């Protein structure tokens, strides 16, 4: 910013001593002028950020998990691996003790501002594994600056087939016991989690959410989630589960500086999870 000064010599400044004093004053003002006036906004400090937490609970009597492949079933493909044990469905996992629902995505569809601490992902790879003909994890979140590294613990072949709404779908074969992994870039943010499947073993399904910011969480075994380091402000979170779909399309939350807003129990009626 340019600072301009205009002045005229007044009769008093014709006095040599007064003139020297005035010149010294102008000089000081000229040197100090960059420090006066509008200054850059100070960097946000820790006090400008807060968090949100909560717990997704199943409101009703939890159903038993469906067994997708029974132990010893020789009719399935690769039974020595895939039917080594009962394989329960992962599409609705409820903790019997708390009725917490696992694998619920809680996220901001878009983030207007990101904490300087989270601008770039700390790790560039998120592991997506396969074990006993199941995807691990079943629900995965990655940012657009990360790659999802697909690997396998199984001796049989699997394939990974993604069905994003905006990004490029991929479909490739993974050789048995591939621990190096195949990195999958996901360049575009998605509006909702999308399905990932193995076409060789049709029960194998998982869900990936890709966003271009860090503000997402996946509920744990007790249904709990937490998102930290959000700029203080008002938000609308999307709460999404593969069977219930939008539990909340726009859950309003106010995040206060230096605090975690605990939403407590978010009860979801059993009927919402009907297939
Ligand atoms: Cu498979």
Boltz pocket constraint, residues with backbone or C-beta under 6 A from the ligand:
constraints:
  - pocket:
      binder: B
      contacts: [[A, 133], [A, 157], [A, 158], [A, 159], [A, 198], [A, 199], [A, 200], [A, 201], [A, 204]]
      max_distance: 6.0
